[in-house]
Amino acid sequence: MPLAAHEFDFVREVVREHVGIQLDSWKTNLVETRLAAIARDERLASVDDLMRNLRTRARGPLATRVVEALLTTETSFFRDMHPFEAMRQFILPELVMQRQAQRRLTIWSAGCASGQEIYSVAMLIREHFPSLLDWSLQMVGTDISSVMLAKAMKGRYTELEINRGLPAAALIKNFEQHGLEWQIKLELRAMVEFSQMNLAGSWRALPKMDIIFLRNVLVYFDVEKKREILAKVRRQLNPDGFLFLGGAESTINLDDDFQPTYFGPAVVYRLRARVGEAA
Ligand SMILES: C[S@@+](CC[C@H](N)C(=O)[O-])C[C@H]1O[C@@H](n2cnc3c(N)ncnc32)[C@H](O)[C@@H]1O
């Protein structure tokens, strides 16, 4: 039975309240399919039954499960490549110079999904900037999804996930094979701390960041939430720090304090006051 419009609206409201995301109305089929899978898994008689449970407890574990199932968690190693090239050629060399005295560097993947983004940075650092391993290097991955975080912490990926974006040499060097899966080596896992954080809620205490990856996350929020999140990112970023957004995202018309800066084909956002000072 197709999901009634009022049921879809209810699920949409649950998602909005939990994570601040507005589900697109064309996603009815996806919502139906995912709810049916959860109903089966929870041994509930039907999606109607699931909806009844959800209505009585819109904040319990079932609601969390439904919300998590409706998040888009698509990611891959070295996704879009250009940001990682910009890191290697320009950004990390600059920060290594700037932070020579403090020997401290902070990098955050906000909305890290299953960890491929922050592990790509970890691989890049081990390969090209090994001296940073003797610094106080803090790399953090946060996400709302506990399922994604568990996978990120384990660092274990299927052949399909490995084949998306990871060069063969990086696979051999940084992963161990476990049957049909590949696990990122312990020394790389040890470089990253993962924790749960809702970008649309109040943020837990994090250090000021030199580099923030907030890629392919803002796209799911409405304009007001995007602005709120960018204002918090602004406060979280060091004045000479770097912000990466996804290819379909921008700060333009959302937050004038960020200045798009080009490193080859990569766009990186920097805080405007600092750009003025440096000129
Ligand atoms: C499409 S993935 C992007 C992963 C990675 N940044 C990349 O670009 O490959 C979006 C991630 O944002 C997370 N997310 C969505 N809403 C969130 C929120 N309110 N707080 C924290 N994470 C959220 C999702 O769980 C998902 O893992």
The ligand as an SDF file (V2000), in Angstrom:
LIG
                    3D

 27 29  0  0  0  0  0  0  0  0999 V2000
   26.1580   12.6970    1.5100 C   0  0  0  0  0  0  0  0  0  0  0  0
   27.0010   12.3600    3.0020 S   0  0  0  0  0  0  0  0  0  0  0  0
   28.4970   13.2540    2.7290 C   0  0  0  0  0  0  0  0  0  0  0  0
   29.7190   12.5140    3.2450 C   0  0  0  0  0  0  0  0  0  0  0  0
   31.0480   13.2210    2.9570 C   0  0  0  0  0  0  0  0  0  0  0  0
   31.1170   14.4970    3.5960 N   0  0  0  0  0  0  0  0  0  0  0  0
   31.2810   13.3460    1.4720 C   0  0  0  0  0  0  0  0  0  0  0  0
   31.1570   14.4450    0.9260 O   0  0  0  0  0  0  0  0  0  0  0  0
   31.5570   12.3290    0.8400 O   0  0  0  0  0  0  0  0  0  0  0  0
   26.1040   13.4060    4.1440 C   0  0  0  0  0  0  0  0  0  0  0  0
   26.3170   13.0430    5.5960 C   0  0  0  0  0  0  0  0  0  0  0  0
   25.7840   14.0890    6.4120 O   0  0  0  0  0  0  0  0  0  0  0  0
   25.1930   13.4880    7.5450 C   0  0  0  0  0  0  0  0  0  0  0  0
   24.2130   14.4050    8.1360 N   0  0  0  0  0  0  0  0  0  0  0  0
   23.0040   14.7510    7.6560 C   0  0  0  0  0  0  0  0  0  0  0  0
   22.3900   15.5780    8.5120 N   0  0  0  0  0  0  0  0  0  0  0  0
   23.2250   15.7670    9.5410 C   0  0  0  0  0  0  0  0  0  0  0  0
   23.1410   16.5270   10.7380 C   0  0  0  0  0  0  0  0  0  0  0  0
   22.0680   17.2420   11.0570 N   0  0  0  0  0  0  0  0  0  0  0  0
   24.1980   16.4910   11.5820 N   0  0  0  0  0  0  0  0  0  0  0  0
   25.2890   15.7610   11.2870 C   0  0  0  0  0  0  0  0  0  0  0  0
   25.4270   15.0160   10.1780 N   0  0  0  0  0  0  0  0  0  0  0  0
   24.4020   15.0220    9.3060 C   0  0  0  0  0  0  0  0  0  0  0  0
   24.5590   12.2160    7.0130 C   0  0  0  0  0  0  0  0  0  0  0  0
   24.3420   11.2710    8.0340 O   0  0  0  0  0  0  0  0  0  0  0  0
   25.5980   11.7600    5.9880 C   0  0  0  0  0  0  0  0  0  0  0  0
   26.4830   10.8350    6.5350 O   0  0  0  0  0  0  0  0  0  0  0  0
  1  2  1  0
  2  3  1  0
  2 10  1  0
  3  4  1  0
  4  5  1  0
  5  6  1  0
  5  7  1  0
  7  8  2  0
  7  9  1  0
 10 11  1  0
 11 12  1  0
 11 26  1  0
 12 13  1  0
 13 14  1  0
 13 24  1  0
 14 15  1  0
 14 23  1  0
 15 16  2  0
 16 17  1  0
 17 18  1  0
 17 23  2  0
 18 19  1  0
 18 20  2  0
 20 21  1  0
 21 22  2  0
 22 23  1  0
 24 25  1  0
 24 26  1  0
 26 27  1  0
M  CHG  2   2   1   9  -1
M  END
$$$$
